[in-house]
Structures are given as C-alpha cells and as structure tokens.
Amino acid sequence: MSIPGSLSSPREISVAPEPRAVRRPGLILAFLCVAGLMTFLDVTVVNVALPSIEESLHISEAYLQYVVTGYGTVLGGFLLLGGRLADTFGRRRMLRTGLIVFAAASLLAGIAQGATMLITARAVQGLGAAFIAPAALSLLTNTFAEGSERNKALGVWGAMGGLASVAGVILGGLFTEGPGWRWIFFINVPIGLAAAFAAPFILPESRSEERRKSFDTAGAILLTATLVLTIYTLGQTIDVGWLSTRTLGSLAVAAVLLIAFLVVEQRAQSPLIPLSIFRRRVLTMANIVAILLFGTLVTLFFFASLFMQMVLDYSPIRAGLAYAPLALITAVGAGVASKLITRIAAKPVLLTGLALTFIGMLMLWRLPSDSTYVSHVLPAFLVVGLGLGISFVPLQIAAFTGVEKSESGLAAGLIGTSQEAGGALGVAVAATIAFSATRGLEKWAHGDPDLIREARTSVFHHAFVVGAWFAVGAIVIALLLPMMRTSEHDGIPGA
C-alpha cells in the first residue's frame, strides 16, 4: 500500500485537455482511484493465499516472503523514476503503459509454475505499478486546485489506499477458496487492459513544460539493487546465520551500492532524489515514520494471515473475511482523522493513531494458540485498524508540510517510496527474526500436533512483537515533529 507520486516540475501545462474530462473531476478521481486500487491491492492480496501458494509451488518459508517483498521492493525502487518519466512523456501515457505492463505481469504470475517465475512476475508487477501510481497521483494533483479541494481528493486517495490494503486480503481469501489462488492475478488482466483503453476518454494529458533530456536511471537501478540485496540477505540469514561470511559480504555490497547511489544523486543532472530535500526536517521525519508504520502494516497482514490459517485452521475465505471489520474500522479511523485535523494539530492525531497501532500489535502478540475470533482476534484487529486509519491522514499531511508547489511531486514520490520500502524491509526483518526460530521449535515439538501448533504460535508471536517495535520507533520519531496545524478555510497544512 502506498500514496506515491511523481516528480513535478515548477511549471505544469495540460496538453490537449478534453473539456468534458476537466468539467468532471469526480469521474477523473474515480478512474484514478480504480487505477491506484490495483497497485494498492497487490501489496496485500497475496497474503491470505500464501499457504496455498506454498503448498502448490513447494516454496519454502524462507522464500515465501519474497512473493510479497519482490513486488514492494521494485515498486519502491522505481517510483521516483516513474514520476520523472510521467512528467516528461505524459502522465496519461505512462499510466496506460503501466496498466499494460501490470496486466501482462499479472498473467505471468497467474500461470507461474515455480517460485522463480512467480517472484519474477511479482517484480515486473511492481515495475508496472511504479509507472501507474505516480502518474495517477500527479494527474490528481493537477486536476484539483490547491487548498481544500485538493486536500479532500488526497484524503479520498489516502483513505482508499488504507482500505485497499485490507480489502486485498479479503479478496485474496475469496479467490483462493473459490476459483483458486491464481485468480488473484488473473483478475488484474481484464481490468488493467480495460482501464488502459478507457483512459484517453476520461483523462486529460499533461506533462511538465520543462522537458527533461536525461533520467536518473542509474539511481533507480542502484536504489532498487540496494533494497533487493538487503532484503534477500535478511532472508538468507535464516539458513546461514547473521555472522556468516555470506551474510556479512552481502551486507557490505549493499552498503557499497547505497554509497554509490548517494554519489550518483549528488552528481546527476536530474537526480532521482535531490538530497537537499532532506534539509526539510518535517518531511524527513515523516518519511521515517512512514517506513516504520508500513513495516508494521505489512508485517501485520503477512503474519496474521499465516496465524489464522496455520494455527487457528481457518480456511482462506474465512481468513480473508476475518479482515472485514479491520477494513471498516480503518476507513472509520481515516474519516475521524480527516475531521480532527481541521480542529486540532496533526501531531497529536498521528501520535494517537500510532499508539493504538502499537497496542493492537501487542494484543496480537498475546494471542493464544486456541484463540477465538470474537474474544481474541477481533478486538486486536479493531484496535490496530483504528490506529492505522487514524495515522494515514496526518502522516500524509506531515509529508507535504512546508513543501513548495514545485517540490510536491518529489514529496509525493518520497512518501510512496518510503511506504513501499518500509513494508518490504519490515516483513523481511520480521520474517528473518520469526522464522530463524522455526527449526529449533520443530525439534522441540517432535511431531506432536499440539506442540507444533504451539511452536507456530511462538514463531508468529515473534513477528508481531517485531511489528510492535516498529510502531514504537514511529512514535519516537513522531514526537519530534512540530505541532502541524491546518487552516480552517483551506485545510492547507503548515508548520
């Protein structure tokens, strides 16, 4: 799940806008939300299907996480480049390109016959999403006037992203239990192609007036390579350990790649991330909070799905539907936050949401192996869902506080990158810590079904407590934010 954006230039123009589209901003917003929904859903839609995918393709637990992180890593790594391309070649054009790539990769994932093919297809899906998401958000910000109109549209976009993350696991359960897990990918094909066809009839074309002659492709590749190698190395520590030559060597290479990325950004004519942007303290801290919060979010969905199916013996559809109250309360939380931030500062709203998220993760950490849904799972879901929903809106406002119009695309791209990278890194860290205890617990269980259930419960408890610590980190950083307030008249955030 993300709220990504593009890198916009100071001057924007519309190229051959269609009057009908301009006069119908509601239709444009609905279309862009559908396009964005596809990219948001695929962050979490696979989670409920993971046990079925594991059994069908014989994927080990150590590699199972890559089905999730492969998508988020490439999406996060190429978001900013996707924004640059959209600004230069046309946002509608890049949106359509992304939809076609996404649909083709979804078809490849649906027919996958092994782990390598599936993970590769998920990575290509991430590339398509990296074209879709920034183009869609940039079209949104160019359609709605700055002020309350744009803030309301961004609120819809942000709430839709949070809701989609939960809707993804529900749909994942329905498809897995029904026609099969492959249909969580097949369904994207007709939707993506239909949206690509319909785009010219709904969206105006727009691009930056200042055409770019160069793109920081090297920066995008280095950033993605750093994330991929780091996440892969974390996963491999389950088998080879943290202090092995292989682990230390891979982490050293990842560090070199990161340094190379920073050097490229300093020297590039059109850097992917102008490092001067990090002089804005509020923006920087908001992105750190986003990394930690989405580490919690994706860890929650990944391991709660496994817990319900592998410990509580839920069917995929029951596990998916178990998230319905979480989806509802997340939307309620986002709505409450949207109203609160017009009356009080955004900071206490964000801190409240993060605190509830932390409490909800602690409740999941204490789930017994014989949990009942109403008494144990549901209360935890309601608390963590409310916290997530309340957090999304003020976090988005913090990410744009004090940002000039010419930097709005960059700020949007950064928050999207932080969210995707945070989710991928978060689940990688949680999976590494949790699954590292699997072998010892399996030996302890000696094949006893009851002890195996207890062992699995312990593994998932490890993951939930890691997610809780991510939330603690987010709270600590959020405490350093200023008291951001919004105007009563236009809702524009300001420090």
Buried (B, 14 or more C-beta within 10 A) or exposed (E): BBBBBBBBBEEBEBEEBBEEBEEBBEEBBEBBBBBBBBBBBBBBBBBBBBBBBBEBBEBEBBBBBBBBBBBBBBBBBBBBBBBBBBBBBBBBBBBBBBBBBBBBBBBBBBEBEEBEBBBBBBBBBBBBBBBBBBBBBBBBBBBBEEEBBBBBBBBBBBBBBBBBBBBBBBBBBBBBBEEBBBBBBBBBBEBBBEBBEBBBEBBBBBBBEEEBEEBBBBBBBBBBBBBBBBBBBBBBBBBEEEEEEEBEEBBEBBEEBBEBBBEBBEEBEBBBBBEEBEEBBBBBBBBBBBBBBBBBBBBBBBBBBBBBBBBBEBBBBBBBBBBBBBBBBBBBBBBBBBEBBBEEBBBBBBBBBBBBBBBBBBBBBEBEBEBEBEEBBBBBBBBBBBBBBBBBBBBBBBBBBBBEEEBBBBBBBBBBBBBBBBBBBBBBBBBBBBBBBBEEBBEBBEEEEEBBBBBBBBBBBBBBBBBBBBBBBBBEBBEEBBEBBBEEEBBBBEE
